[in-house]
Amino acid sequence: MDCVVGVVRSVVAPLTRTRAFRWAGPRVLPTFERLAHAASGGSVQVSSLLVHSLTLHTTGARSGQQRDTELMYTPDGRGRAIVAGTSFARDRHPGWTYNLLAHPEAAITVRDRQLAVVASLIPDAGRDAAWARIEAQWPGYRAYERESGRTVRLFLLQPTAELRDWPPALPPSGE
């Protein structure tokens, strides 16, 4: 199975760096993911067929509302996840990165397992090593950073606890 995934990745990865994919990807993939998720009762995340994928549960930087985002992640080899705010090489940072900067306490769902995490921005000194890990999983992924004209925000997600439910219950009003 790993061999098949490797072959498919080697064929699909170059396509994801095309101008057509950068235009269509953000318009089509999120809807496709939501439909597959709904049709499967929440058990299928299409992107996870090719790469490690998670759902990031953040608190909106301005709204304070829960936000869910499907993302590719790269294991760091120490039980943590690296996520990159590439946003399909757009010239703006994706909203979820602002959410993590404002509220680093978040949660992730990976294969039906929910974990509380604390996000930290990967410092300049660690960026090349993080990109090397990411590109070992998805060759050429850093091209999104070059093509966007901005420094992509890279975050390390450190699990702090296993959760049963997300979001956590809010205290009654007045407290």
Backbone bond lengths (Angstrom), bond angles and torsions (degrees), N, CA, C in turn:
res aa  C-N    CA-C-N  psi(-1)  N-CA   C-N-CA  omega(-1)  CA-C   N-CA-C  phi
1 M - - - 1.453 - - 1.527 111.09 -
2 D 1.353 117.39 -41.91 1.460 120.16 178.83 1.519 111.38 -60.17
3 C 1.326 116.55 -35.06 1.460 121.13 178.91 1.531 110.30 -64.68
4 V 1.322 116.86 -42.93 1.466 121.55 179.53 1.525 109.67 -63.69
5 V 1.327 116.63 -46.01 1.464 120.49 179.00 1.521 109.86 -60.32
6 G 1.327 117.97 -42.68 1.461 121.76 178.77 1.517 112.36 -59.95
7 V 1.324 116.59 -42.97 1.469 120.78 179.30 1.527 110.02 -66.05
8 V 1.330 116.71 -45.11 1.467 119.97 179.92 1.528 110.24 -62.80
9 R 1.330 116.97 -43.25 1.468 120.05 177.26 1.522 111.08 -57.86
10 S 1.335 116.90 -44.39 1.467 120.17 -177.17 1.529 111.49 -64.92
11 V 1.328 117.02 -26.33 1.467 120.69 177.59 1.529 110.31 -84.67
12 V 1.325 116.80 -43.12 1.464 121.49 -174.31 1.527 112.08 -76.94
13 A 1.336 118.17 -38.43 1.474 121.20 -174.93 1.533 112.78 -52.35
14 P 1.339 119.74 -48.21 1.471 118.34 179.51 1.534 112.71 -62.96
15 L 1.321 116.92 -31.57 1.467 119.77 179.36 1.516 111.52 -66.71
16 T 1.341 116.79 -32.13 1.464 120.28 -178.28 1.517 112.68 -71.48
17 R 1.316 116.81 -11.37 1.461 120.16 179.19 1.525 112.68 -98.52
18 T 1.329 117.16 6.02 1.462 119.83 -179.93 1.527 110.64 -82.98
19 R 1.302 115.88 157.64 1.465 121.74 178.24 1.534 109.93 -60.90
20 A 1.323 117.40 -39.82 1.473 120.79 -179.92 1.528 111.00 -61.96
21 F 1.325 117.42 -42.83 1.465 119.99 179.48 1.524 110.77 -67.46
22 R 1.327 116.95 -40.90 1.466 119.57 179.85 1.524 111.07 -62.74
23 W 1.340 117.38 -28.39 1.455 120.63 176.26 1.532 110.33 -80.08
24 A 1.323 116.82 -48.36 1.473 120.90 -174.29 1.526 113.17 -78.43
25 G 1.325 117.24 -35.63 1.460 120.76 -175.32 1.515 114.76 -51.03
26 P 1.336 118.46 -54.71 1.465 118.49 -177.51 1.527 113.33 -68.91
27 R 1.316 117.22 -18.37 1.461 120.59 179.93 1.529 112.11 -88.76
28 V 1.327 116.70 -34.13 1.457 121.19 -172.42 1.533 113.18 -101.22
29 L 1.329 116.92 -44.94 1.464 119.88 -172.32 1.528 114.76 -61.14
30 P 1.343 120.32 -44.80 1.465 118.08 179.48 1.534 112.96 -60.42
31 T 1.329 117.36 -40.64 1.467 120.71 178.16 1.521 110.01 -65.59
32 F 1.322 116.64 -43.77 1.465 121.05 178.81 1.527 110.87 -60.78
33 E 1.327 116.80 -43.28 1.475 121.20 177.72 1.529 110.94 -61.03
34 R 1.355 116.54 -45.85 1.472 119.82 -179.81 1.521 111.44 -62.03
35 L 1.330 117.49 -41.83 1.465 121.00 179.46 1.528 111.28 -64.33
36 A 1.323 117.02 -45.23 1.468 120.61 178.71 1.520 110.73 -63.86
37 H 1.327 116.30 -40.05 1.465 121.50 179.47 1.534 110.03 -63.09
38 A 1.338 116.30 -45.85 1.465 120.84 -179.60 1.527 111.35 -67.17
39 A 1.329 116.76 -43.92 1.463 120.73 -178.25 1.523 112.29 -65.38
40 S 1.321 116.91 -28.41 1.469 120.61 -177.64 1.527 112.29 -95.79
41 G 1.314 116.24 5.94 1.462 118.45 -177.33 1.518 112.20 69.40
42 G 1.327 116.19 25.81 1.453 120.59 177.66 1.514 114.95 88.72
43 S 1.325 117.99 4.96 1.463 119.32 -175.43 1.527 114.28 -94.99
44 V 1.343 118.49 -10.84 1.461 120.34 -177.70 1.518 110.97 -117.24
45 Q 1.305 114.94 127.39 1.461 122.56 169.88 1.521 104.78 -119.56
46 V 1.326 116.32 108.62 1.459 121.99 -172.05 1.526 111.94 -55.65
47 S 1.328 117.67 -44.28 1.464 120.05 -177.64 1.522 112.24 -61.29
48 S 1.334 117.19 -25.63 1.463 119.80 -178.73 1.524 112.71 -70.48
49 L 1.321 116.98 -9.68 1.460 119.56 176.30 1.527 110.92 -70.79
50 L 1.342 117.48 -23.09 1.467 121.48 -178.47 1.514 113.86 -113.21
51 V 1.318 117.46 -32.35 1.465 121.21 -176.29 1.519 109.40 -138.78
52 H 1.324 115.29 163.79 1.456 119.58 172.41 1.521 107.24 -63.27
53 S 1.321 116.89 128.35 1.456 120.55 -177.84 1.518 110.38 -132.23
54 L 1.308 114.86 150.93 1.458 121.02 177.76 1.516 108.97 -143.84
55 T 1.321 114.32 164.13 1.459 120.36 168.78 1.514 106.07 -106.17
56 L 1.321 115.78 123.87 1.458 122.13 178.80 1.522 107.75 -95.64
57 H 1.329 116.10 125.95 1.465 122.52 178.83 1.527 106.86 -108.39
58 T 1.327 116.58 111.16 1.461 121.24 -178.14 1.522 109.99 -119.25
59 T 1.312 114.33 170.08 1.454 122.30 171.74 1.517 107.14 -103.90
60 G 1.326 117.01 127.26 1.463 121.40 -178.11 1.513 112.48 -55.45
61 A 1.320 116.22 132.95 1.463 121.72 -177.42 1.524 111.59 -59.59
62 R 1.311 117.44 -39.77 1.464 120.91 -179.46 1.516 112.59 -103.69
63 S 1.328 116.65 -39.41 1.473 119.91 -173.55 1.522 113.53 -81.44
64 G 1.332 116.45 -28.80 1.457 119.81 -173.91 1.523 112.73 76.27
65 Q 1.330 117.39 2.58 1.460 122.37 -179.65 1.525 110.96 -85.24
66 Q 1.335 116.09 154.23 1.460 119.85 176.74 1.522 109.33 -69.99
67 R 1.307 115.76 136.85 1.462 123.26 178.10 1.521 108.44 -127.79
68 D 1.309 117.12 135.77 1.461 122.62 178.94 1.520 108.94 -117.90
69 T 1.318 116.03 133.95 1.462 122.21 -178.69 1.517 109.29 -136.82
70 E 1.319 116.75 131.27 1.467 122.47 174.95 1.522 107.64 -84.17
71 L 1.332 116.37 127.58 1.464 120.40 -177.07 1.518 111.85 -138.57
72 M 1.315 114.72 150.59 1.452 121.24 166.51 1.525 106.52 -77.12
73 Y 1.319 116.71 143.77 1.462 119.20 173.68 1.514 108.63 -135.37
74 T 1.316 113.95 162.74 1.457 120.95 177.15 1.516 108.14 -124.39
75 P 1.337 117.73 123.76 1.467 119.33 175.09 1.525 109.69 -63.57
76 D 1.332 116.34 141.42 1.467 118.95 -179.39 1.527 112.39 -93.48
77 G 1.331 116.98 -0.17 1.452 120.65 179.73 1.516 113.33 88.26
78 R 1.326 117.06 -0.54 1.466 121.97 -179.33 1.530 111.39 -128.94
79 G 1.336 116.49 23.45 1.461 120.36 178.26 1.518 114.56 84.24
80 R 1.324 116.72 8.38 1.456 121.30 179.77 1.526 109.24 -112.91
81 A 1.329 115.48 166.31 1.463 120.94 -179.42 1.523 109.66 -119.31
82 I 1.332 115.62 140.97 1.462 122.04 173.66 1.523 106.75 -105.25
83 V 1.325 117.03 129.98 1.459 121.51 174.97 1.527 108.51 -124.98
84 A 1.327 115.40 143.97 1.465 121.70 -176.19 1.521 110.13 -118.85
85 G 1.317 116.29 129.76 1.462 121.81 179.66 1.516 112.36 -85.57
86 T 1.326 116.45 62.58 1.460 120.62 -176.10 1.526 113.03 -76.46
87 S 1.322 117.31 -35.34 1.467 122.27 178.89 1.529 112.38 52.19
88 F 1.326 115.67 43.12 1.467 121.74 176.97 1.531 112.01 55.66
89 A 1.325 117.49 35.99 1.472 124.54 177.54 1.525 113.16 66.97
90 R 1.317 117.41 20.88 1.466 119.26 174.75 1.531 109.18 -68.54
91 D 1.333 115.65 162.20 1.456 119.34 -177.99 1.526 113.40 -82.75
92 R 1.334 118.38 0.43 1.468 122.67 178.74 1.523 110.39 -118.04
93 H 1.307 114.73 149.04 1.462 119.98 175.56 1.527 109.21 -69.75
94 P 1.329 118.12 143.95 1.462 119.64 177.34 1.532 110.93 -68.79
95 G 1.327 115.66 152.49 1.456 121.80 -176.93 1.510 114.19 -56.25
96 W 1.332 117.03 -36.21 1.461 118.88 -176.80 1.522 112.06 -63.44
97 T 1.344 117.65 -25.72 1.464 118.96 178.76 1.531 110.97 -70.41
98 Y 1.324 116.92 -36.98 1.462 120.76 175.13 1.531 109.85 -64.12
99 N 1.336 115.38 -39.87 1.467 119.85 179.06 1.525 110.82 -60.35
100 L 1.344 116.80 -45.00 1.470 119.61 -179.65 1.525 112.03 -68.10
101 L 1.317 117.48 -34.42 1.459 119.31 177.37 1.534 110.54 -65.50
102 A 1.332 116.54 -39.00 1.468 120.85 -179.15 1.523 112.53 -79.11
103 H 1.336 115.71 -36.26 1.473 121.76 -176.31 1.530 108.60 -136.59
104 P 1.330 118.23 83.73 1.464 119.96 -176.18 1.531 114.62 -67.42
105 E 1.321 117.56 -17.33 1.463 119.57 175.73 1.530 106.79 -79.53
106 A 1.312 116.13 121.98 1.456 121.56 -175.80 1.522 108.17 -145.69
107 A 1.319 115.76 -165.91 1.462 121.13 175.31 1.519 107.95 -145.10
108 I 1.313 115.08 158.49 1.460 120.85 174.39 1.525 108.80 -132.50
109 T 1.313 114.57 152.85 1.456 120.98 170.81 1.513 106.57 -119.74
110 V 1.328 115.15 123.64 1.462 121.88 177.80 1.524 106.46 -128.86
111 R 1.333 115.30 116.70 1.477 120.34 -179.81 1.531 111.83 46.80
112 D 1.316 117.13 56.01 1.471 124.38 177.03 1.522 114.22 66.21
113 R 1.302 118.99 8.83 1.462 122.39 176.77 1.521 108.21 -107.76
114 Q 1.334 116.52 125.46 1.456 120.37 -179.66 1.526 110.09 -102.96
115 L 1.330 114.62 134.98 1.459 121.35 -179.98 1.515 109.81 -131.66
116 A 1.324 116.28 138.00 1.458 120.61 168.54 1.525 106.17 -76.47
117 V 1.323 116.19 141.99 1.461 121.03 179.86 1.520 109.72 -137.47
118 V 1.324 114.50 159.44 1.462 121.80 168.45 1.524 105.42 -119.13
119 A 1.321 115.03 128.58 1.463 121.13 -178.47 1.521 110.21 -96.62
120 S 1.321 115.22 138.78 1.462 120.00 172.73 1.524 108.53 -133.47
121 L 1.313 114.79 139.12 1.455 120.88 177.63 1.530 107.93 -68.98
122 I 1.312 116.87 130.88 1.465 120.29 179.28 1.526 108.01 -73.36
123 P 1.335 117.23 125.04 1.474 120.12 -177.33 1.529 111.52 -69.68
124 D 1.311 114.83 162.12 1.467 120.97 -179.41 1.520 112.54 -49.81
125 A 1.329 117.16 -40.21 1.468 121.15 -177.46 1.528 112.38 -63.80
126 G 1.314 118.78 -22.75 1.458 121.81 -178.35 1.513 115.00 -103.75
127 R 1.319 116.84 -1.71 1.468 120.29 -174.44 1.531 113.71 -64.66
128 D 1.324 117.90 -44.82 1.465 119.40 -177.65 1.529 111.07 -63.46
129 A 1.314 117.45 -40.32 1.470 120.36 178.06 1.527 110.78 -65.71
130 A 1.333 116.84 -39.95 1.465 120.23 178.11 1.522 110.44 -64.49
131 W 1.333 116.98 -45.56 1.467 120.04 178.43 1.534 111.16 -62.18
132 A 1.314 117.75 -38.01 1.470 120.38 178.52 1.525 110.28 -60.72
133 R 1.328 117.74 -42.48 1.473 120.88 177.42 1.520 110.72 -64.24
134 I 1.335 115.77 -44.80 1.470 119.95 -179.06 1.520 110.34 -61.29
135 E 1.333 116.85 -45.50 1.462 119.34 -177.25 1.524 113.08 -73.48
136 A 1.313 117.97 -19.70 1.470 119.66 172.82 1.527 109.29 -67.11
137 Q 1.320 116.03 -29.14 1.466 121.66 178.44 1.529 111.05 -85.91
138 W 1.326 116.82 -42.48 1.467 121.30 -176.80 1.523 108.39 -135.71
139 P 1.341 116.90 92.08 1.468 121.47 -174.89 1.530 113.03 -55.12
140 G 1.325 114.67 135.42 1.457 120.76 176.03 1.519 115.28 82.31
141 Y 1.322 117.84 4.57 1.469 121.11 -175.09 1.527 112.16 -62.01
142 R 1.316 117.34 -30.27 1.468 119.89 -178.88 1.528 111.87 -67.39
143 A 1.319 117.15 -14.80 1.471 119.98 176.84 1.524 110.87 -58.31
144 Y 1.331 116.69 -29.66 1.472 119.26 176.33 1.522 110.82 -58.27
145 E 1.328 117.10 -39.09 1.467 120.16 179.66 1.523 109.99 -65.56
146 R 1.316 116.75 -47.03 1.467 120.33 -179.35 1.528 110.91 -61.45
147 E 1.328 116.47 -42.50 1.460 120.53 -176.27 1.517 112.86 -75.14
148 S 1.335 118.04 -22.10 1.466 120.49 -178.53 1.524 112.19 -78.59
149 G 1.354 116.94 -22.53 1.451 120.37 -177.36 1.522 113.33 76.14
150 R 1.325 117.48 15.62 1.463 121.38 179.49 1.523 108.69 -137.30
151 T 1.315 115.11 164.19 1.455 120.12 174.68 1.521 107.54 -85.10
152 V 1.311 116.11 114.44 1.461 121.78 -178.72 1.521 109.24 -67.30
153 R 1.315 115.68 135.48 1.465 120.50 176.44 1.520 109.35 -76.94
154 L 1.328 115.63 125.17 1.462 122.27 175.95 1.523 107.81 -110.31
155 F 1.324 116.05 131.13 1.455 121.03 -179.84 1.512 110.83 -119.92
156 L 1.322 115.22 145.48 1.450 122.54 171.01 1.527 106.27 -104.61
157 L 1.328 116.48 125.53 1.462 121.97 179.29 1.525 108.30 -103.44
158 Q 1.327 115.90 113.44 1.463 122.96 -177.87 1.524 108.73 -101.19
159 P 1.353 117.63 113.53 1.470 118.77 177.21 1.525 111.51 -63.41
160 T 1.335 115.31 140.57 1.461 120.46 178.47 1.522 112.20 -117.98
161 A 1.338 117.66 -24.93 1.468 120.76 -179.89 1.518 109.13 -168.43
162 E 1.325 115.83 155.39 1.461 120.33 172.51 1.518 107.69 -86.02
163 L 1.319 116.49 138.15 1.466 122.02 -177.27 1.516 110.50 -110.19
164 R 1.299 114.72 154.45 1.462 119.64 172.08 1.526 110.56 -99.93
165 D 1.311 116.77 -33.01 1.465 121.37 -178.85 1.520 110.19 -139.80
166 W 1.310 115.62 147.80 1.452 122.08 172.69 1.513 106.81 -140.08
167 P 1.307 120.74 135.26 1.451 126.92 6.30 1.537 111.13 -81.15
168 P 1.320 116.06 163.54 1.451 118.25 176.55 1.532 109.57 -65.69
169 A 1.310 115.95 152.91 1.463 119.50 179.71 1.516 110.04 -63.19
170 L 1.321 115.78 137.25 1.454 120.58 178.01 1.526 108.17 -83.92
171 P 1.337 117.14 147.06 1.465 118.74 177.88 1.519 109.48 -65.99
172 P 1.332 118.06 151.83 1.459 119.83 177.83 1.522 109.62 -57.69
173 S 1.340 116.33 149.34 1.469 119.29 -178.76 1.516 110.18 -61.32
174 G 1.302 115.65 145.81 1.440 121.30 -178.42 1.519 112.82 96.74
175 E 1.305 118.41 -6.60 1.477 120.84 178.83 1.500 110.76 -98.18
